[in-house]
Amino acid sequence: MSLVPLTENEHRFAEAFKQFRKASDQESLMKQWIVDDLPKVIHSNPSTVKFMDTNVIQILGIGSGFGNMDMLIFDVFGNNNQKVNEIVLEPNKVEVEKFKSTIKSLDQYRFVNLECLPETVESYMARNTSRKFHFIHCIHVLYYVKNPAAIIEAAYNCLEEGGMMLIIHAAASHGINHVKNTFGAKLFASPPKYTPNGSQLEKLVHDLGYKYSSDIINAKLDMTECQNPASQNGNLIWDFITHVASFTENASPEIKGAINDVTKSEFCYRNGGKVFMNIDSSVLIIVK
Ligand SMILES: C[S@@+](CC[C@H](N)C(=O)[O-])C[C@H]1O[C@@H](n2cnc3c(N)ncnc32)[C@H](O)[C@@H]1O
């Protein structure tokens, strides 16, 4: 029986993603980076600082999910009398509806106008829209596109001169990207494409001749609950690690055993009776 990709079940994806973020320190560390480091990066680029004065900051959010990172980015840009207009490319309706209702319910984001398009970044870019943006973010999304290099180039072309693109993506030491690249072909009838890691993306950006800087965010995923097959939370985390809907229930014992062996590899470690997976992220900041 072939397994169903998690991306084909929006509700399960949303649940698994939430549980993954709960069991890891990825979100809090990315938040810290956006709050503490992004303003510094912006202010070290005079061409980017220039548009901080424009009345309406134009943002493109690629795969915003629940919008948790977007809201922090709004805080960085939307100050004083500035408004923010964000186009959100998010095919998962469950997540984007939650994002929209959160923004509506929070007075502090009255300066934000969201235009949510329920489509993939590929279909948006294929429309060849001439719209330009001051800031584009693509945070943990490039695993889901067929050709990450083409998306980076297309997004770069949508930047205003002086505009900035933030990419956050699995570093070479990231366990989930390793699982995808190692086991994807065994899990699915139509195997996913190899996803480059952050260092490989950095080389690509370098070879394209773009001006960029990079950083790293070290994070970990607590996989302890994954060791208990009766744990619903553990099973949701397995779904996010493998990107298979209801992986524990539906995968063969052989493939489950092989993937669980990742906990004994260099991508995982044990500490205080718990099992952790490295989910370090590369940060790339490209300036046009
Ligand atoms: C791991 S989540 C990251 C969400 C958000 N950026 C964050 O970091 O909190 C990846 C998101 O990308 C979205 N996605 C998947 N394929 C996509 C595509 N081809 N174009 C745009 N977004 C996509 C998914 O629906 C999901 O919400």
The ligand as an SDF file (V2000), in Angstrom:
LIG
                    3D

 27 29  0  0  0  0  0  0  0  0999 V2000
    6.9560   23.9850    7.4870 C   0  0  0  0  0  0  0  0  0  0  0  0
    5.6700   25.0860    7.0990 S   0  0  0  0  0  0  0  0  0  0  0  0
    6.4040   26.6630    7.4730 C   0  0  0  0  0  0  0  0  0  0  0  0
    5.3940   27.7420    7.7680 C   0  0  0  0  0  0  0  0  0  0  0  0
    5.9440   29.1090    8.1420 C   0  0  0  0  0  0  0  0  0  0  0  0
    6.7830   29.6710    7.1190 N   0  0  0  0  0  0  0  0  0  0  0  0
    6.7050   29.0410    9.4430 C   0  0  0  0  0  0  0  0  0  0  0  0
    7.9220   28.8920    9.4190 O   0  0  0  0  0  0  0  0  0  0  0  0
    6.0680   29.1160   10.5090 O   0  0  0  0  0  0  0  0  0  0  0  0
    5.7080   25.0880    5.3380 C   0  0  0  0  0  0  0  0  0  0  0  0
    4.5470   25.8010    4.7020 C   0  0  0  0  0  0  0  0  0  0  0  0
    4.7430   25.8700    3.2730 O   0  0  0  0  0  0  0  0  0  0  0  0
    3.5080   25.6650    2.6400 C   0  0  0  0  0  0  0  0  0  0  0  0
    3.7600   25.1860    1.2730 N   0  0  0  0  0  0  0  0  0  0  0  0
    3.9200   23.9100    0.8600 C   0  0  0  0  0  0  0  0  0  0  0  0
    4.1390   23.8590   -0.4620 N   0  0  0  0  0  0  0  0  0  0  0  0
    4.1470   25.1540   -0.8890 C   0  0  0  0  0  0  0  0  0  0  0  0
    4.3270   25.7600   -2.1670 C   0  0  0  0  0  0  0  0  0  0  0  0
    4.5860   25.0240   -3.2380 N   0  0  0  0  0  0  0  0  0  0  0  0
    4.2340   27.1120   -2.2490 N   0  0  0  0  0  0  0  0  0  0  0  0
    3.9990   27.8480   -1.1370 C   0  0  0  0  0  0  0  0  0  0  0  0
    3.8330   27.3200    0.0990 N   0  0  0  0  0  0  0  0  0  0  0  0
    3.9010   25.9950    0.2180 C   0  0  0  0  0  0  0  0  0  0  0  0
    2.8050   24.6370    3.5120 C   0  0  0  0  0  0  0  0  0  0  0  0
    1.4190   24.6280    3.2980 O   0  0  0  0  0  0  0  0  0  0  0  0
    3.2200   25.1000    4.8950 C   0  0  0  0  0  0  0  0  0  0  0  0
    2.2950   25.9990    5.4410 O   0  0  0  0  0  0  0  0  0  0  0  0
  1  2  1  0
  2  3  1  0
  2 10  1  0
  3  4  1  0
  4  5  1  0
  5  6  1  0
  5  7  1  0
  7  8  2  0
  7  9  1  0
 10 11  1  0
 11 12  1  0
 11 26  1  0
 12 13  1  0
 13 14  1  0
 13 24  1  0
 14 15  1  0
 14 23  1  0
 15 16  2  0
 16 17  1  0
 17 18  1  0
 17 23  2  0
 18 19  1  0
 18 20  2  0
 20 21  1  0
 21 22  2  0
 22 23  1  0
 24 25  1  0
 24 26  1  0
 26 27  1  0
M  CHG  2   2   1   9  -1
M  END
$$$$
